[in-house]
Amino acid sequence: MALPINIDDLINRRVVESARVEYKKNWNAEPIVHSICAFANDIDNWGGGYLIVGVEEEDGMPKFPVEGIRKEAIDRINKELLQKCNLIEPRYIPIVEHTTYEGKDILILWAPGGENRPYKCPVSISEGKSVKSEKAYYIRKLSNTIRANALEEKELFLLANNVPFDDRANLKANLEDLRASLIAEYLYSVGSDLQQEALKRPLADIAVDMRLVGGPSEFRKPLNVGLMFFSEDPERFFDYARIEIVDKPDPTGIGMTEKLFTGPLDRQLRDALSYLQNYIIQEKVKKVSGQAEAERFCNYPYAAVEEALSNAIYHKSYQIGEPITVVITPEQMEITSLPGPDRTISDEDLANRRMISRRYRNRRIGDFLKELRLVEGRNTGIPTILRAMKENGSPLPTFETDSDRTYLTVVLPVHASFLPSFSKKSAGRETKRTYRTVEELKSLILTALEETGASSTSELAAALGYKKSTTTMRKAIQELLREEKIAYQNPDHLKDKKQKLKIIP
């Protein structure tokens, strides 16, 4: 049976995290069954994992050329695999694909997170000892399969029958609510060998192969993740499963526009990003004296916007009937989703822009988005946003939530060159204040002075979105003066209220 994933991408770990892929040079029942059991337990809700038999590991990556396994051994391996997996309690059988890679035969065992965890299996699976052997629970830690200790066993039991919402069967839906055309389009996009079969075989069979349905054979129901990606209108099943973008050029609401993006999650994400790229994101080109290449920067770097919105789709709870909202003002872009980050992420972590979550909220949604290359790998989203903002010369983003973690808002400040600093339209208007560090303000001040040539302290405050200069801003100016990056235009009249600052060439 073909898997709904590109085999080359899987073997080279382009879309699946390293902790979820294990290479095995040869068939060895005991460590393989232990890893199957660990993936099935899925203690961190990663989505299970894959074992690739016939490919040797070298320094954590596949060793090329691959050795493969003997074709005549495949039937024996399949029979032994079934026999040994029957020893897992409760019974768990992975999905197996026999394929060729670089002309060599290999076996890929797909072990998704199980519905009946926790699972345990014999510690020793040698011939004749399996049945009587002590049984233990196995889990994944980083890229290793280990035996669970007492505390980890307790955690597994707390997770018993706690299947993530996206991986649950939806009793209000029917198989007919899934669209074969959307499934075939997805399989074609990711380059799966299953795409050809999807054009010939019944929808129900393909849905089973892709684990888009659950329940007994006589009462098959689509999983929530299947309806989110492969039904035309997910909002029929999940209230407000959509993206709303509001552009507010004026706080009074004059000229405000609102756009709604609905449909399968990947489609609404692509459509929303396309709208933001074409109608919201702007670029400026600045010629620098004595430099051949001009400097280019945007009001919001696309890479940061893409990552923030993709993460909102990934981590939103679809049990909460609220949309993902994107609000754009002249000063910033706010992307909000519900609920907020896990409580294991402290307020200090948020302030330091460090958000590393151990457990995924939507393990299957993440798998599909990664396959489509719409999100990054594990815990790489925030670093991507920070890097994009820095490279664009923008202030760093902030992450806001409340004490109950009911929401998360990612605030992307606009590049200083796009602030409505000296326009008549913004005169006398108090803009929303965003906390910025001294280093961020120093960068913004330099950018503003490059634009104007010279500005007073009050003019700089307006340019940065403040009604008047703040303590942090004055501290930033003093540091720039000490560093001799800026200077007063007339140092002999420092008490002059109209005194202006300029950049030292």
ZAMARGU-4260 file (C-alpha; in steps of 0.2 Angstrom, whole numbers, plus 5000, padded with zeros to 4 digits):
<rodrens>
0) 5000/5000/5000 | 5007/5017/4995 | 5009/5030/5009 | 5001/5048/5008 | 5019/5055/5008
5) 5033/5058/4997 | 5046/5044/5000 | 5061/5054/4995 | 5056/5069/5006 | 5053/5056/5020
10) 5070/5047/5019 | 5079/5064/5018 | 5069/5071/5032 | 5064/5086/5023 | 5046/5088/5030
15) 5046/5075/5045 | 5056/5079/5061 | 5071/5069/5065 | 5063/5062/5081 | 5049/5054/5070
20) 5061/5045/5058 | 5071/5029/5062 | 5083/5020/5050 | 5086/5002/5051 | 5099/4994/5040
25) 5092/4976/5043 | 5076/4968/5050 | 5078/4966/5068 | 5062/4962/5077 | 5065/4967/5095
30) 5071/4986/5092 | 5059/4988/5078 | 5044/4982/5089 | 5050/4993/5103 | 5050/5008/5092
35) 5033/5004/5084 | 5026/5004/5102 | 5034/5020/5106 | 5027/5029/5091 | 5010/5022/5095
40) 5011/5029/5112 | 5015/5046/5105 | 5018/5054/5122 | 5021/5071/5115 | 5007/5071/5102
45) 5020/5072/5088 | 5009/5061/5076 | 5019/5045/5078 | 5033/5041/5066 | 5041/5030/5053
50) 5054/5016/5052 | 5063/5014/5036 | 5070/4996/5035 | 5084/4994/5022 | 5092/5011/5025
55) 5107/5013/5037 | 5109/5028/5048 | 5125/5038/5048 | 5127/5053/5060 | 5108/5054/5061
60) 5105/5054/5042 | 5103/5041/5029 | 5119/5033/5023 | 5120/5033/5004 | 5120/5023/4993
65) 5106/5013/5002 | 5109/4994/5004 | 5091/4989/5004 | 5084/4972/5009 | 5083/4956/4999
70) 5067/4955/4989 | 5065/4936/4994 | 5065/4941/5012 | 5050/4953/5011 | 5036/4941/5013
75) 5045/4933/5028 | 5048/4950/5036 | 5029/4955/5034 | 5024/4938/5042 | 5036/4940/5057
80) 5031/4959/5059 | 5012/4954/5060 | 5017/4940/5072 | 5027/4951/5084 | 5015/4966/5083
85) 5001/4954/5089 | 5011/4954/5106 | 5008/4973/5108 | 4995/4976/5121 | 4982/4982/5115
90) 4985/4976/5098 | 4993/4988/5086 | 4998/4985/5068 | 5008/4998/5058 | 5005/5003/5040
95) 5018/4995/5029 | 5024/5000/5011 | 5036/4990/5001 | 5044/5001/4989 | 5060/5004/4979
100) 5073/5018/4982 | 5088/5020/4971 | 5084/5003/4964 | 5084/4995/4981 | 5070/4987/4990
105) 5065/4995/5006 | 5051/4993/5019 | 5043/5009/5027 | 5033/5006/5043 | 5021/5020/5047
110) 5016/5020/5065 | 5004/5034/5069 | 4999/5039/5086 | 4987/5025/5092 | 4969/5028/5098
115) 4970/5015/5113 | 4986/5021/5121 | 4996/5017/5132 | 5003/5002/5123 | 5016/4990/5130
120) 5026/4976/5122 | 5038/4962/5127 | 5055/4968/5133 | 5063/4952/5125 | 5056/4947/5108
125) 5069/4933/5104 | 5061/4917/5098 | 5052/4907/5111 | 5053/4920/5124 | 5041/4933/5118
130) 5025/4927/5126 | 5032/4925/5143 | 5044/4940/5143 | 5041/4955/5154 | 5031/4968/5145
135) 5035/4987/5146 | 5030/5004/5140 | 5041/5012/5127 | 5041/5031/5122 | 5052/5042/5111
140) 5064/5055/5118 | 5072/5066/5105 | 5077/5053/5092 | 5078/5038/5103 | 5066/5024/5109
145) 5068/5021/5128 | 5058/5012/5141 | 5047/5023/5151 | 5051/5026/5169 | 5037/5026/5183
150) 5034/5045/5180 | 5032/5043/5161 | 5021/5028/5163 | 5009/5038/5174 | 5009/5052/5161
155) 5005/5039/5148 | 4990/5033/5158 | 4984/5051/5160 | 4984/5052/5141 | 4974/5036/5139
160) 4960/5039/5127 | 4965/5057/5126 | 4965/5058/5107 | 4969/5075/5100 | 4953/5084/5093
165) 4960/5084/5075 | 4962/5065/5075 | 4945/5061/5082 | 4930/5054/5072 | 4916/5066/5068
170) 4899/5058/5071 | 4890/5072/5063 | 4898/5069/5046 | 4898/5056/5033 | 4911/5049/5020
175) 4902/5058/5007 | 4907/5075/5015 | 4925/5071/5009 | 4930/5076/4991 | 4940/5064/4981
180) 4946/5079/4970 | 4953/5088/4985 | 4962/5072/4991 | 4969/5068/4974 | 4975/5086/4972
185) 4984/5085/4989 | 4992/5069/4985 | 4998/5076/4968 | 5005/5092/4977 | 5016/5081/4989
190) 5021/5069/4976 | 5014/5054/4984 | 5013/5037/4975 | 4996/5035/4981 | 4989/5049/4969
195) 4988/5037/4955 | 4978/5025/4966 | 4966/5039/4971 | 4960/5041/4953 | 4955/5022/4952
200) 4950/5016/4969 | 4934/5020/4979 | 4935/5036/4990 | 4932/5025/5006 | 4948/5015/5002
205) 4959/5029/5000 | 4952/5038/5015 | 4956/5022/5025 | 4974/5022/5018 | 4977/5040/5023
210) 4969/5038/5040 | 4955/5050/5037 | 4942/5040/5044 | 4939/5031/5060 | 4927/5019/5068
215) 4922/5001/5064 | 4920/4996/5046 | 4901/4995/5047 | 4901/5013/5054 | 4915/5023/5046
220) 4916/5042/5050 | 4928/5055/5044 | 4941/5061/5056 | 4940/5080/5060 | 4957/5083/5051
225) 4949/5075/5035 | 4935/5087/5035 | 4947/5102/5039 | 4957/5098/5023 | 4946/5088/5011
230) 4928/5095/5013 | 4923/5111/5003 | 4916/5119/5019 | 4924/5115/5035 | 4913/5128/5044
235) 4898/5116/5043 | 4907/5106/5056 | 4918/5118/5065 | 4911/5135/5069 | 4921/5150/5062
240) 4935/5139/5055 | 4941/5153/5044 | 4953/5168/5043 | 4947/5186/5045 | 4958/5200/5039
245) 4954/5218/5044 | 4963/5233/5037 | 4961/5249/5048 | 4970/5263/5040 | 4961/5275/5053
250) 4956/5271/5071 | 4939/5279/5068 | 4935/5265/5055 | 4935/5276/5040 | 4941/5267/5025
255) 4941/5250/5034 | 4941/5234/5024 | 4937/5216/5029 | 4941/5200/5020 | 4935/5183/5024
260) 4944/5167/5019 | 4935/5150/5020 | 4937/5133/5013 | 4949/5119/5017 | 4963/5125/5029
265) 4977/5125/5016 | 4967/5134/5004 | 4961/5148/5016 | 4979/5150/5022 | 4986/5151/5004
270) 4972/5164/4999 | 4975/5174/5015 | 4994/5175/5012 | 4991/5179/4994 | 4980/5194/4999
275) 4992/5200/5012 | 5007/5199/4999 | 4997/5208/4985 | 4987/5221/4995 | 4996/5224/5012
280) 5014/5221/5010 | 5024/5235/5002 | 5042/5237/4998 | 5053/5253/4998 | 5070/5254/4989
285) 5083/5266/4996 | 5098/5272/4987 | 5114/5273/4998 | 5127/5285/4994 | 5143/5276/4989
290) 5135/5259/4988 | 5131/5251/4971 | 5116/5241/4978 | 5101/5249/4984 | 5093/5244/5001
295) 5076/5235/5000 | 5064/5233/5015 | 5046/5230/5017 | 5033/5236/5029 | 5031/5218/5035
300) 5043/5204/5029 | 5033/5191/5020 | 5042/5177/5028 | 5037/5183/5046 | 5019/5185/5041
305) 5018/5168/5033 | 5026/5159/5048 | 5015/5169/5060 | 4998/5165/5051 | 5003/5147/5047
310) 5007/5144/5066 | 4990/5151/5070 | 4981/5138/5059 | 4992/5125/5066 | 4990/5129/5084
315) 4972/5135/5085 | 4959/5125/5094 | 4945/5120/5082 | 4933/5117/5097 | 4932/5135/5100
320) 4920/5144/5088 | 4931/5159/5085 | 4941/5164/5069 | 4959/5168/5067 | 4960/5187/5065
325) 4973/5198/5056 | 4971/5216/5061 | 4982/5229/5051 | 4984/5247/5057 | 4997/5260/5052
330) 5008/5255/5066 | 5007/5236/5066 | 4999/5219/5061 | 4991/5208/5074 | 4988/5190/5072
335) 4976/5182/5085 | 4971/5164/5088 | 4963/5155/5102 | 4968/5148/5114 | 4985/5154/5120
340) 5001/5145/5122 | 5003/5130/5134 | 5005/5135/5152 | 5023/5127/5152 | 5028/5142/5142
345) 5030/5155/5156 | 5027/5174/5155 | 5046/5176/5155 | 5048/5165/5140 | 5035/5175/5131
350) 5044/5192/5135 | 5060/5184/5128 | 5051/5178/5113 | 5056/5160/5117 | 5041/5148/5114
355) 5046/5130/5114 | 5031/5118/5117 | 5033/5100/5121 | 5017/5094/5115 | 5007/5097/5099
360) 4989/5103/5100 | 4985/5097/5082 | 4997/5083/5077 | 4988/5078/5061 | 4985/5096/5055
365) 5004/5099/5057 | 5008/5083/5047 | 4997/5090/5032 | 5004/5108/5033 | 5022/5101/5034
370) 5019/5090/5019 | 5013/5105/5009 | 5027/5115/5016 | 5016/5128/5024 | 5024/5127/5041
375) 5042/5124/5047 | 5047/5109/5057 | 5046/5107/5076 | 5048/5123/5086 | 5057/5133/5072
380) 5042/5145/5068 | 5047/5159/5081 | 5066/5159/5076 | 5060/5161/5058 | 5049/5176/5062
385) 5063/5184/5072 | 5076/5181/5059 | 5064/5189/5045 | 5061/5204/5056 | 5079/5207/5059
390) 5084/5205/5041 | 5071/5217/5036 | 5077/5230/5049 | 5060/5229/5058 | 5057/5230/5077
395) 5056/5213/5085 | 5038/5206/5087 | 5029/5204/5103 | 5018/5190/5110 | 5003/5194/5120
400) 4992/5183/5130 | 4982/5184/5147 | 4984/5175/5163 | 4972/5161/5158 | 4980/5159/5141
405) 4964/5161/5132 | 4972/5169/5117 | 4988/5172/5108 | 4992/5188/5098 | 5008/5190/5088
410) 5011/5208/5085 | 5022/5213/5070 | 5027/5231/5071 | 5028/5240/5055 | 5045/5245/5048
415) 5049/5263/5054 | 5050/5270/5036 | 5032/5266/5034 | 5026/5274/5050 | 5013/5289/5047
420) 5026/5300/5056 | 5025/5317/5048 | 5009/5316/5038 | 4995/5329/5041 | 4983/5314/5042
425) 4992/5308/5058 | 4995/5325/5066 | 4987/5326/5083 | 4982/5307/5083 | 4988/5296/5097
430) 4993/5279/5090 | 4993/5263/5100 | 5008/5261/5110 | 5019/5246/5109 | 5033/5242/5121
435) 5050/5242/5113 | 5067/5239/5120 | 5081/5252/5120 | 5090/5243/5106 | 5074/5242/5095
440) 5071/5261/5098 | 5089/5265/5093 | 5087/5256/5077 | 5070/5265/5074 | 5078/5282/5078
445) 5092/5279/5066 | 5080/5274/5052 | 5069/5289/5055 | 5083/5301/5055 | 5089/5294/5038
450) 5072/5298/5031 | 5071/5316/5037 | 5089/5321/5038 | 5086/5329/5055 | 5071/5329/5068
455) 5068/5336/5085 | 5064/5324/5100 | 5045/5327/5099 | 5046/5324/5080 | 5055/5307/5083
460) 5042/5302/5096 | 5028/5305/5083 | 5037/5296/5070 | 5038/5281/5082 | 5020/5281/5086
465) 5021/5290/5103 | 5011/5305/5109 | 5027/5312/5118 | 5045/5305/5121 | 5046/5291/5133
470) 5059/5287/5146 | 5065/5272/5136 | 5066/5283/5120 | 5076/5296/5129 | 5088/5283/5135
475) 5090/5276/5117 | 5094/5294/5111 | 5107/5296/5125 | 5116/5280/5121 | 5116/5285/5102
480) 5124/5301/5107 | 5137/5292/5118 | 5141/5280/5104 | 5143/5295/5092 | 5130/5289/5080
485) 5120/5304/5081 | 5123/5322/5086 | 5114/5339/5089 | 5113/5350/5074 | 5118/5365/5085
490) 5128/5359/5101 | 5130/5376/5107 | 5111/5378/5111 | 5106/5362/5119 | 5092/5370/5128
495) 5084/5376/5113 | 5067/5367/5112 | 5068/5367/5093 | 5085/5358/5093 | 5086/5344/5081
500) 5096/5328/5080 | 5105/5321/5065 | 5115/5306/5060 | 5134/5308/5061 | 5141/5303/5044
</rodrens>
